[in-house]
Amino acid sequence: MVARRLADESVQPTSFAFSAENAKWAEWKIGLYPTGRQQSAVIPLLMRAQDQDGWVSRATIETIADMLGMAYIRVLEVATFYTQFQLQPVGRNAHIQVCGTTPCMLRGAGDLIAICKSKIHHDPQHLNADGTMSWEEVECAGACVNAPMVTIYHDTYEDLTPERFEEIVDAFAAGKGDTIKPGPQIGRLHSAAEGGQTTLLVKPTAQREKFIPPAPPPEAGAPAAPAAAPAPAAPQAPTTAGKPKDVSAESAPALKGTPASAKVSEAKAEGERKAADVAAGADGEPNKAMRPGATGSEAEGGMLDGGKAVRKSPKPASAGGPASKTRTIIKPKAKPGGEKP
């Protein structure tokens, strides 16, 4: 794809304004977006402006940017990114975009481009003699299964042959583009199989039974008395009633509930915890008796041998037997002062 730039200043209009009808539409479209998200309407507004004038000028970009509170460069980025926006004057009757991506090119897009060169202009983005037609090659237009195809404004024309495409070009050049039906040109339905349906050809014969809801009980037809608000349910003591025969209180202690001897008050439990701390001489510091000199989870023993696995050294082979391996346990060195690690 070539770089997309604004048209030369010699063809740029000095100003742009929506028509009264389109201005009302633009106001409605902007109002569809949440507060603070009005910039999301930039693509619909650019498309509406192009439908009005035929292309997107510099003045169009600046006007829409002011309407949406956007920097000019942000709207320019959108307009130059999408090939649906024409950045220079195009044909009054039709601007034909020929898809030149691989599927279309393999199925004859080159022949369509040759027809555009012979009937419209040798170079893309140039008007024909009377200014009614123009063309360009674009990337994928999204109808690969119906290749080759072209896009003209909002419509696509698919499954084209050179002969059919010449008829379409001539019709638009004569101002009779509305006589051409968009979509596939070979009679296929959308993107269905070419030549007609090939699957699900047998008409279903199964009969679906109609569901008839059961009749309501006799008392359901009478007006129901207003139900009183249900009283809060009282806590029930654990019971073994209705339990399966193979479940006993011994095999499922939850059936018996918490024993009375295990129930203590919160104050008593807190007192017992504090008493245990005093008896153990707890001072709030981690107990390092089992991990002398440890920092966090890095015990001294874990750092021996560079953190590698315990080494294995070969054991001298016995007479007539193979050499065996045994573990060599590395003991930590004693600390200064004779303190044991």
Buried (B, 14 or more C-beta within 10 A) or exposed (E): EEEBEBBEEEEBEEEBEBEEEBEEBBEEBBEEBEEEEBBEBBBBBBBBBBEBBBBBBBBBBBBBBEBBEBEEEBBBEBBBEEBBBBBBBBBBBBBBBBBBBEBBBEBBBBBBBEBBEEBBBEEBBBBBEEEBBBBBBBEEBEBBBBBBBBBBBEEBBBBBBEEBBBEBBEBBBEEEBEEBEBBBBEEBEEBEEEEEEEEEEEEEEEEEEEEEEEEEEEEEEEEEEEEEEEEEEEEEEEEEEEEEEEEEEEEEEEBEEEEEEEEEEEEEEEEEEEEEEEEEEEEEEEEEEEBBEBEEEEBBBEEBEEEEEEEEEEEEEEEEEEEEEEEEEEEBEEEEEEEEE
